[in-house]
């Protein structure tokens, strides 16, 4: 009772004091909190340390190219599963496994078809006929291991596809297979390398010989576009854990790869050619000559201040060696 009386007296004194002297503007709890040491020094240091830890983790994750690619594909397949195959679990794992098995078989067949040297021995030097025993043994073991792995993989794939019981819990829809198949093809190294070689050999005129820079930019842009659309759809279905994971593995990481590995080098090369305007069709026809660097006909060209015409790619390569015109040595 005594304690209760003391508390009552203190409360009444506090109420009377508050009523007698109302607080001035700016003396609230938020002002005191924002002026405190905890807010001005401790919290910024904690946030800065957390940001550094996150960036270090992100940099380490970016260095693991194969692992980050696998996680990226798995997260995308899982998002497709949540949207298109809600009743079936582990469909994403099965699909990713089958796609990797198929691409491995195709890659091995391509390697066997294109192989020119079928010898199983390794010589000490190119000009020597003396065989290196350890390296020759290692090469034999590796080649036979790849062959046995290929045979086992094909047999396993045929058995799984042929037995109804093996696929009784796996029945993906055509839409799911199409969407995941497209994403797998545009992210897998083997398929993108083949498509990139074809793209580079076509020499599209608007790219001015920079297909090797435009191709990965277009690929990563397609990765980001597809992942962004699916992530937004997952937000509408309240799969927030998957959305959070996708925001890092499929959006932020891919954005950093696109920005650092593709856009910046492409912008640098475009900045090299930007001082030299593209030649018009009439100028190219009037010039009616081959490129002085590669001796190939010109359907498009860049014009230097000394009024010489070159392929954009040829001029860009020459400027890396010297800042002078390849014909008249005019300082560019």
C-alpha positions, 0 to 999 in steps of 0.5 A, a space after each residue: 500500500 505504501 508503494 502504491 501511494 508513492 507511485 500515485 503521488 509521483 504520477 500526480 506530480 508528473 501530471 501537474 508538472 506537465 500541465 503547468 509547463 508544456 514541452 517546447 517544440 523540438 524537445 520530444 523523444 525523437 529529437 533526443 533520440 536523434 541527437 543521441 550517440 547511439 543514433 549519430 555514431 553507433 548505428 551508422 557504424 553498424 550499418 556501414 559494417 553490414 554493408 561491407 560484409 554484404 559487398 564482400 559476400 557478393 564479390 565472393 559469390 560473383 567469383 563462383 561463376 558455375 555455382 552462381 549460375 546453378 543457383 540462378 537457374 534453380 531459383 528461376 525454375 523454382 519460381 516457374 514451379 510456384 507459378 505453373 506447377 503448384 501441386 507438384 514439388 521438386 519439379 524444378 530439381 528434376 527439370 534442371 537435372 534433365 536439362 544438364 544431363 541432355 546438355 552434357 551428352 550433346 557437349 560430349 558428342 560435339 567434342 568427340 565429333 570435332 576431335 582431331 587428335 585421337 592419340 592417348 599419349 602425351 609427349 615430353 615436347 612437341 618435337 620429341 617422340 618420348 612419351 610422358 608416362 604420368 601425363 599419358 596415364 592421366 589422360 587415358 584415365 580422364 578420357 575413359 572416365 568421360 566415356 564411361 560417364 557418358 554411357 551411364 548418363 545415356 542409359 540412365 536417361 533412357 531408363 528414366 524416360 522409358 519407365 512409367 514409374 520413374 516419372 509418375 510424380 513428374 509431369 510438367 506442362 508444356 508451358 513450364 518446359 518451354 519457359 524453363 527450356 528457353 531460360 536454360 538455353 540462354 544461360 547455359 555456357 555451352 549453348 550461349 558459346 555456340 550461339 555467340 560464335 554464330 552471332 560473331 561470324 555473321 558480322 551484323 552491320 549495326 554492331 560494327 564488329 563488336 558482336 563479342 560485346 553486344 552478344 553477352 549484353 543482350 544475353 544478360 539483358 534477357 536474363 534480367 527481363 525474364 527474372 524480373 517478370 517472374 519475380 513480380 509475378 511471385 510478389 503477387 502470389 506472396 512468395 516473399 522468401 522466393 522473391 527475396 532470394 531472386 532479388 539477390 541471385 537473379 536480379 542484383 547479381 545479374 545486374 552487376 554482371 551486366 553493368 561491370 562485365 558488359 555495359 562498361 566495356 561496350 561504352 568504352 569501345 563506343 566512346 572510342 568511335 564516338 568522335 568519328 561520325 558514321 559515313 552516309 550511304 552516298 559517301 560509301 558509294 562515292 568512295 567505292 573502295 575497300 577498307 585500307 586496314 582489312 582490304 574488305 569491301 565497305 557497306 558501312 564506315 567511319 569518317 576520320 577528320 582527314 576524310 578517310 573511311 574505315 570499318 568501325 571495327 578496323 578503326 577501333 583496333 587501329 586506335 588501340 595501337 596508335 592515335 594516328 590515321 592508318 593512311 596519312 598519319 594524321 593525328 587523331 
